[in-house]
């Protein structure tokens, strides 16, 4: 058991003492991970390891006593696979729902947008999907010479990762969908199904931080996997009714929702789970699906996308400029960050870690300021975030994102109502009680 940096721990103790921090494991431990998502219609169409549970939004609404509202206007600034938006639409028979999402990753935007459009389309979509699937099957098994070109990403040309026959099958599925004469939404859903086969058709797996080569893994046949996923989509759409609510997902920067939302259109609930400051680059993790669908054509486009993301990782060198430095809150933010920055060991990772800490704080401050302008007077903001350990040995320290964000929210005129600790993370590494995942509730200050 490694002792975390004592100065940083004392800093967090002082911060937390200002707010109401409670044990929320009974309510939230199972909900801050994707419990139940793989079995639920629409939610099961793509497995996002980093998602939270389909049951999180209803639980939050119950805790906030929002259940009896006649109208619910929801915003998720980091829509991911669309869990919040789909969950909101599923309630639209009981409450008038308007759900808005923002997602920076083009592949995840495709997934979440396809889900919410399908849920709003209704059961007639099932027959469109059947017809489109049959057309794709005919094209796929025909002698037609068409073939989608392999993505320029070198990962696809590595035969240890993608056996050639399986890669050929994946590419022919995509080409058949592109040649299919079907409604746009049906084609988008088929592309989602095809992209969801990419990982299982390879010897690559996501281990939480990156794509890893797993030599022992037995890749699955793409057409079989694709067919299973399409049949799930047909079943789900066939048994659903057209959602009464409205939902949409914008491809854009979730840190700045005012770029896409009129300030006069207030939200009752802003709920999101941002990328955690834990070195995970989601552009990298979901790159094979994005390249497969053609969202990147070359390395420059891929790098540009990485630079557009939240500064939660040092995988690329972001600009060393921070908006808070020229704001009226500069001194307060420096005071918040100084003990953490001082704990960064002076090694080869020092520059990246310091940029991560400052960049993450800068991005969160921007986010809270934007959200404050579009929340209704009785509204709430709820965020789910996990803290992370950095360094090793005597140089280990924790970045407590839940507390950092709470203080930055205060500086943006939010009131911290409650920090609900959902679960502890990897306590075997360090005795720090701040290595945890939390659900934090804010109200307008």
N, C-alpha and C positions, 0 to 999 in steps of 0.2 A: 504494500500500500504506500503510495507516494503522497507526501504532503504538498498540497498546492501552495502557491506563493501566498504567504500570510498577509502581506500588505494588501494584495488584491482581495483576499477573502474578507479582511476587515472593511475594505471599501464597500464590498457588496452587503455586508452586514449593516453598515450605516445606511446605505440606500434602502434596503428592504424594510428597515425599521420605520420608515416614513409611511408605509402603505399597509393595507390589509392583505397579508399573505396567508393562504390557507392550504390545507391538504385537500386536493381535489381528485385524488386517485380513484375514489369510489365512482365519481361521475365521469371522469375523463380519461382514465388510463387506457381503456380499450378504444377510445374514440380519436385519439391523436395519431393513430395508425389506421391503415385501411381495412379495419375489421368489417367483414360482411360485404365489401364492395365486389368481390369476385363472384358472388352469388346473386347479386341484384340486377334486374333488367337495366339496360342502358349503362349503368356503372361498370359492368363487367366487360365492356367492349375493348378496353385496353388497360392493362395492369400498370398503374403508376405506383411504384414502391413507396414514393414519398408522399402519397396522398393521405388525407385523413378520412375518417369513416363517414359513410353515407348518413349515419345517425348523429353526427356532430351538430349539424345545423338545427334539427328539431330539439336537441338537448339544450342548446344555447337559447333558443327561443323560449323554451319552458323556464329556464333559469331567469331570464330577463322579464318573464311575465308578458311576453309578446304574443302568446298563443291566441288571444281573443281579438287581435287586430283585424279590421276589415280590409286593410291594405298593407302590403309589405314591399318596401323598395330596398333591394339588397345590392351591394357592390362587393365583388371579390377582385382585388387588385392583382392577384397572382392566381389566375383561374386554373392553371395546370390542366388536369384531365377533366375538369368541369364538375367536380363533385358538388360544390356549393350550388351551382346554377341548376343542375339536374335535380338536386334535393329540393330546391326552392320551387321548381316547376311542378314537382310531384305533390306539392301542397296546394296547388292553385285551384283545386276544386273546393277548398275551404276558405281561402283568402285570396284577394286580388294581388297577384304577384307581378312585380317587374324586377327582373334580375339582370344585372350587368356584370360582365367579366372583362378583364384585361389580361392578356398573356403575351409575353415577349417572344417566347420560343415558337417558331413557325410551325413545327410539327405538333406541339402540344395545343397550339391554337387550332390547328386542323382537327385534332381529336375532340376538343371541348366544343368547338363550334358545330361539328357534325352531330354530336350527341344532342345538343339543345335544339338544333333545327329538326332533328328526327322526332324528338319528343313533342314538338309543336306541330309536326306534320300530321300525326294521327295514323290509324291503322291502314289507310290506303297505301301507305309507303311500303307495307309488307309485300304487296303484289308487285310493286315496282322493283323491289329488291329481288324477288323471285325471278322476274323476267330478265333483269340485268345479270343476275348470276348465271342463268341458263345461257344467255348470250355470251358471257365471258367464258363459260365452260366450252361452248361450241368453238369459239375462237382459239382457246387454249389447246384443245385437242385436234384442231384442224392442221392441215399441211401448210397453212399460210406462213410465209417466211419472215413475218415481222418479228422484231425483237427489240426490247428496250435496251438502250446502251448501258453498260455497267457504269455506275457512278464513278467520278474521278477519284474518290476517296480510296487510298491505297488499301485500306482494310478489306475491301471487297475483292481485291486481286490476290489476297493471301489465301491459298488453297487450304492451309491448315485451319483457317477461320471459317471459310465458306467453301465446302466441297463443290467443285465445278458443276456437277449435275444439279445440285440443289440451288446454286446461284442462278443457273440457267432457268430453272423452274420459277424462281422468284421474279426474275426479269420478264419472263413470258407472261406471268400473271399480271404484272403491271402493264405490259404492252396490250394485253387483251382488254383490260379495263379502259385504257386510253382509246382503244378502237371501238369500244362498245357504244352503241347509240341508245343511251338511257338518260333519264333526267339527272341533272347535276348533283342533287343530293344523294341519289342512289349510287352514283359513281364515287362521290366523296366517301360514302360509307364503305364501299368495296375497297377503296384505297386505304382506309383506316384498318380494315380487316387484313389486307395484304401486309401493311406495315407492321401490324402486331405479330406477324409470323417471322419477321427478320431475325430477332434474337433466337427464337426456338429452332430456326433453320441453320444455325451456326454453332460454333464451339466457343462463343462469347457469352459472357454473363455479366450482369451488373452486380457488383459487390457492395454498393453503397457509395463508393467514391469514384469509380471508373469502370470502364469495360475491361474485363479480364479474360485471358485465354484459359479455357478449361479443357485440357487435352482429353480428359476422360468422358467428356460430354458427348452424347449421341444425338446429332442433329436430326430433326424431324422433317418429314417430307412436306414441302411447302403447300402443295395443292390440298393435301389432307387437312393440314392446319387451317388453311384459308377457308375451306368448305365448312369446317366446324364453326368458325367464327361468324361466317355469313349466316349459317343456320340459326345461331344464337340471335343475331340481329333480326332475322325474319320472325322468330318466335316472340321477341320482345316488342317489336313494332306491331305485330298482329294482335297481341293481347292488350295493347294500350289504347287509351283514348287521347285525342288531341288535347294537349295541355291548354288550360284556359288562360294561363299567364303568358307573359312576354319575357323572352330572354335573348341575349345576344352576347357575343364575345368579340372584342376588338383586339386586333393585333397591334400591340404598342407597349409603351413603357408604363408599367404598373406603379412606378414611383410618382408619376405625375398624372393622376386621373383627370385633372382639370383640362388637360389637353384634349380630352375626348368627351367630357361630360359638362353640360351647361351648369354653372354654379347655382342657378335658380332651381334645378331639379334635385331637391334634397333627398338624401337617403335615410331610411330608418335604421338600417344596420349595415355597417361595413365589417366584413369578416374575411380574414385572409391568413394564410400561412406563408410567409416569405421564405426564400432560400435562407437557410441558417448559415451563420459565419463559421463554417466548418470545412472549408477547402473543397467543397463539392461544386464542380462546374457542370450544370445540367445541360448546357449546350454540348459538352463532350459526351456525357452519359447517353444522351438520346440522339447522337449524331448519325448512327447508321440508319435509323428510321427516317431522319430528315434528309439525308443524302439520297436514300432510296426513293423518296417521293419527289426529289428534284428541287428542294428548297435551297440548296447550295450547288453552285456549278463549279466553283474552284475554291482554293484555299483562302483567297482574299475575302470572298464573301463569308466564308466560315469564320475567319478571324474577326471581321467586322461585326458579325452577330455576337461573338463572345464579348466584344468590347461594349456592346449595347446592354449587357446584362447587369443585374444588381451586383455591387462589389462585395460579394460574399466569399470570394475565393481569389487566390493569387496566381491562378493558372495563366493569366496573361497580365502584362504590365499595364495597368490603367494609368490615366493621367494623374499626376500627383497634385491635383488641385481640388479644393474642397470649398463649397459654397458657404459653409458655416463660418469659415475664417473671416469673411467680410460681412457677417450679419451681426445684429445686436446681441445674439446669443453666443458669440464666439468664446467669451471667457467662461461661460457656464459649461459649454461643450468641452473645452480644454480641461476644466476641472473634473468633469466626468471621466474623461479618457486618460488623464495623466497617470494614475496608478496602474492602469492596464498597459499602457505604452511603456512605462518604466519597467514592467515585468518581462518584456520581450527579450529573450536572450540574444546576445550579440553574436549571432552565427550567420550562416549563409542564407537563412530564411528570414532574417530580421527585417529587411526592407519590405518584403512581401507581406509579412505579418502586420507591420505598422500601417501599411497602406490598406490592408484589409480592415483593421480596426477603425481607422479614420474614415475610410470610404463607406463602410457599412453604416456608421453613425451619420454621415452626411446624407446618405440615401434615405435612411429612416426618418431623419428630420424633415427632409423634403416631402416624403410620403405623408407624415402626420400633418404637416401644414396644409397640404392639398386636401386631405380628407376632412380636416376641420372645417373647411369652407363649404363642404357639400353635405354635412351631417345635419339632420333636423334637430330642433331644439330638444326633443325628447329621445333622440336616437342614441345608439351605442356603437362603439367600435370594439371588436373582439379579435385579438390575434393569437395565433398558436405558434410558438417558437421554441426551439431547443438550444440549450447552451452547449459549449464544446470545450474540450481540453486541448491545449497546445503546448508544444515543447515536451521535454522528457526529464526524468530524474529530478534533481533539485531545481531545475529551471521550468518545471511544469506550472502552467497557470490556466485559469478558466476564463473564457469570454462568456459572461452572463448576459446573453442577448435579451432575455426577458426583462432584466432590470435596466440595462442600457436603454432599451426602447421605452420603458416606462418613464424614465427621466426625460428623454427626448420628447415624448408625448406631452409631458408637463410643460416643457418649453414651447410647445405648439398650442398651448391653451386647452389641453385635455386634463380631465381629472381621473386619476387612477382609482377605480372603484375596488378592484380585487385582482390579486395575483393568485391563481389557483394552480398549484403544483400537481401536474397530471401524473408524472412518473419520474423516477430516477434513471439516469443513464450511466451504464458502465461504472458503477461504484467500486468495482474491484481495482480500478486503476488508481483512484485517488480518494481521499476521505472528504473531499469537498462536497458539501451538500448542495452546492450550486450547479453541479453537473446534473441537469434535469431538463424536462420539457414542461412548459407551462401554458395555460390558457389565461390571457390577461384581458380584463374588461375595462374599457374607458368610457367616460361620458363627457359631453361638452363642458369645458371649464367655464 
